Amino acid sequence: MIPQKFACHWARITCITLLFLFSYNLSNAQISSNEGVGGTIGLSFSLGSIQNSLGIVVKAYYFYEQVQFNFQTLWRYNFSAYGPSNTSGKEVQTSIGLMFGWGKQTKKFDQQFLLPFGNQMQRLNSLGYAFNIYQDDIGTSQTSGTIAFQANRFWLVTENDALGDIAVDKFRTGTVWMAYRVENTLLALNTRLWTGNSNNTPIITNQGYPSQYGYRDMSKTTYGNYSHGVLTFQVLQALPFGQTAMAEIGLDAERVRHFLQNQLMHDLYFVPQKWNPSKNPHIPMLNDQGGAYLFRKDQRLKPVRGIFHVGLNSSLFY
């Protein structure tokens, strides 16, 4: 795992370097049709049911021919965020991405959205990876990785902690984002999963619990009594000077996380057992008391919660 102090100093040095780059070439980002550099600096805020924050974001990109480098760092103060409720503090998110583009090159598809997996190459298609570093004051610092695929106007993106530097389900554990672009607007379905730290937690095999590999006892781990299974309809609007406005509406439900994380990704029923060496146990849904929901008749599932967020230059996922 990357040491937090090293990652923090590295992010500061990179940020200063990119600020110099912006001041030199921000107003003339397109060098030629085969090379370009640009970026933006802006206010970042999020207001809504879960995430409430205020900060500053720095974004940059450089592309040559069919390869693009992306950088983004967000420095913010969270008044509330995913995970433990009523917990505030500083957070830094840093993403470094590398994209490969192919297909016809046309200004019709000049991308106005500056993302860690953005495509400013004017190519119809792209595929790439971004490495993400999260640092905060509440003990949920971690890394993750993002894989992004773009086909013409359609985007399919997933972020997962297993794609970072350590494959452990904890905190910001996984997202899936499907988007369609209409001019300078992105219409998207966005899922975000959040759990406590499952590292080194006991595995329980219980015939009454519906999982072929058992479940993890999260009762004594960090933030084990918190989780999110967010599903939203999201609208992103590109604004002048590389800024992005966002609005989303949806729900936070344990069954959303249970389906995506436990039944789909951990059970892997569509994969023969001999091809599934990981044999991941479930991270149980939560009951209405904050404990594990074990499908007992005397238990009630944590209530579904409606959510709504608006923001400017806010984080796409967490």
Secondary structure, DSSP 8 states (H G I E B T S, - for coil): ---HHHHHHHHHHHHHHHHHHHHHHGGG-EEETTEEEEEEEEEEEEEESS-EEEEEEEEEEEEETTEEEEEEEEEEEEEE-SSSTT--EEEEEEEEEEEEEEEEE-GGG------TT---S-EEEEEEEEEEEEEESSS--EEEEEEEEEETTEEEEEEEGGGTTS----EEEEEEEEEEEETTEEEEEEEEEEE---TT--EE--TTS--TT-EE--TTSTTTT--EEEEEEEEEEE-GGG-EEEEEEEEE-HHHHIIIIIIIIIT-TTS-GGG--S---B---BBTTSSB----TT--B---EEEEEEEES--S--
